[in-house]
Structure formats: C-alpha cells, structure tokens
Amino acid sequence: MIEQVLHPYNLQGALWQVISNKGSAGVDGRKTTELTDYFRENKSSMLQSIMEGKYYAQPILGVEIPKANGKTRLLGVPTVTERLLQQAVSQVLMPKYENEFSKTSYGFRPNKNARQAVGKALEYIHEGYTNIVDIDLKSFFDEVDHCLLLNLLYQKVKCPITLKLIRQWLRAPIKINGKLQKRRKGVPQGSPISPLLSNILLNELDKELTRRKLRFVRYADDFSIYCKRPSDATATLKAVEKYLRTKLKLTINREKSGVRKPVQFQMLGFGFVSTYQKGVKGRYQLVVTDKAWIRLKQRLKTITRKTTPMSFDERIAKINEVQRGWLNYFQGTSIAGKLRDVDGWLRNRLRYCIWHHWKKPERKRKNLIRLGVNPDDAYAWSRTRKGGWAVAQSPILNTTITKSTLKKRGYYSILDIYTLLNPSVYEPPYT
C-alpha cells in the first residue's frame, strides 16, 4: 500500500488538497503557501526515510477555539508536511472502506452531506418513527482507544509502513502553551486523516445497529436512532450505551442524551416543528435552531467589528461569502422574517464601520455632504458627541447609507440572497 500512498499522482493530489484547504501553521511555523517549494526540495529524502522506516512524525500544535456554549474545543494542528502525508494516506484508504460504510452514515464521505442526514431523519419521522434516541458521545475525539482503532485498521491494511505512519500520527505529542504533552488516546481534530479514522471506528457501531435492524442516522460522532414505541427507544438507549462502553470503550454524555420527541430534537443546526396539513397527521418541517442563528451573528459580528484590520471591500466580500454558505445550508426553511431582522442589524454595523473609518470631524462633514446631507446638518452631526453605534442607527446615516448605496459597493442583503434561492417566497420591498 505504501507504493500507492507515495505515488506521484497521489502525492500531487494530496498537495493540491492541503493547499486549497489552507489552515494555520503547525509547530514549525511553515504555512501552506510555502509547502510546494519545501516539498519539492525535500521530497526525495522524505520518501526515502519513510520507505526505510526512519521517518518520525512531528508534534502537533494544540489550539483552543471557542464553542457556541462559551467553552473551548482543543484542535490538534499538524505541520503542513504531516498534513500532506496524512491526506495521501487518506486518499488511498478511503476507497477501501467506502463500500463497507453504512448508507445512513453521512459525515466526511464523498457525495454525502449534513443536509442529506437531516433529510433522512425527517423521512424516518414522517414514517412514524417519532421516538428518537438522541445520543451524545462524551469527548469522542479525545477518547478513541488507539489499540482498538489500530486493530480495526490491521484487518484491512496489511502494510507495516502505512500502519507505522498512522500509529505515529496517533501517538504524536501535542504542544500546548509551549509544553509537549504525551497522547495515549484520542484522534486529534484538525488533521486530514481524523474524519476517516473516526468513521472506521464508528462503523462498528453502524454494523451493530444494522444487525439489530434499527433505523439510524450518523454524521461523524453525532447519531440518532428512530423507534416507533417509547419502550423500544428506552431499551435501545440502554443497549447502545452498553455496547459503546464495553466494545468501543466510549462513554455517552448522560445530560445531553435521552429519548426525545421530534419537537424536542435538534440535529446539525436544525429543529423539527409540527405542521398541520388537512387530512394528514404527524407532519413536521425543518427550522433553524437558536444556536445556528447565534453562530451566524457571531461570524458576521467578527467581520464587521470596527477594530478588525480589513478594508470595506474585504468586509463586504467576506459577508457575502458567509451569507451564501449559511443560506445554502439552511435552504428550504421558513426564515424570511428573522433574516429581515439580521439584515437591519448588519447594515447598522456596516454604517458603524464606515463612520469609524471616517475618523476626523472634517472628513465626516465632507462625506456627509457628498451623500446629500445639507451643510448645516453635516457640520452638526460631524461634531456630535453621540457614540458611533448611536450615529449608525440615526436617520442621518439610515437615509444616506441605504441598502441601494451599499449594493453599489457589492453588498447583497441576506434576505435578497434567500429570495433568489427560494423564488417562490414573496417578500415586500423594504429600504
């Protein structure tokens, strides 16, 4: 297998993928933009050391990122060289496992995505499987047993060099706050091979659920099981918890796990609400969860923060990118009313950025006059003692820096994008 991994075509594909994914530098500080030249210069010696079994994986860099609940998640960022090799191994391993994975496993697989997972869940609910076993694995990526995972890999991967590489990546120490810490379990989130390894381990759970003839949906470590009767759901929860604990050495988060009805259930940013259709019972429609709305506003807030070092055109480009990605994911849900509120809030933040960028009173006065404000009002507002946020919401900017004015700079409101994606939705014009 190692010959397939180190084949020039496979390595070139892995190189392109790592560069296109971008990402931050690892412990060596080398960026993805430097990878092509570095790999060209060191390719021969690197491949030779791998073939001779003398290659040693570098430590990974521990980076904490904020979660929606206020806590942090620890990511393990490998060096760009390690990411290249992991991507090359993943590209060779994926086809060998893909046919074995369950049809209702949707995470990090070709031609499968989160929307398909949510759609399958809705299909089960509409079929009458409305008692949902919602299971949350406790720190899954930090608790994966290395021996168990390597044994599963050995059943299909007989190449000792490839297995040695994967073992090194699993056991590589992590650098947190300048100190190296040993790792004896867990798969670092942030490495290209982690999604595949997690799917290989949890595929054992999929096999068990399939053997029990249960209906389930899994997206990476998020999974739910659908039953018709509450008693079946309760029994299934106990059985699955026991299997995870004894066979896969994983524990569930009891506070977040349980048996739910659809209206109590949330999945991958979506909620389920009951809708009435004449002559039809038990119909549900997808809605966006409060957490997903908060995350959207947090991302837009970061982009439009006045202290963020970014030109106005760069802000607009990033806003449009975030809005389009978010709406593509949540397309088909009834969210027009909330989008209108987000639009108004976002335009005020953009006005605040513009006002802050003008800085000096004289510049503010001249720019207000250019926007059509009479000279006396322009002078008064340019010398106002009101805060920037108050000015952004005042009539002086609301009537001059309008939606049409911002559109000339490339800004598209999130509601306009939503209407384009959902042409059947009618929205009255607004300014």
Order of alpha helices (4+ residues) and beta strands (2+ residues): alpha-alpha-alpha-beta-beta-alpha-alpha-beta-alpha-alpha-alpha-beta-beta-alpha-beta-beta-alpha-beta-beta-beta-beta-alpha-alpha-alpha-alpha-alpha-alpha-alpha-alpha-alpha
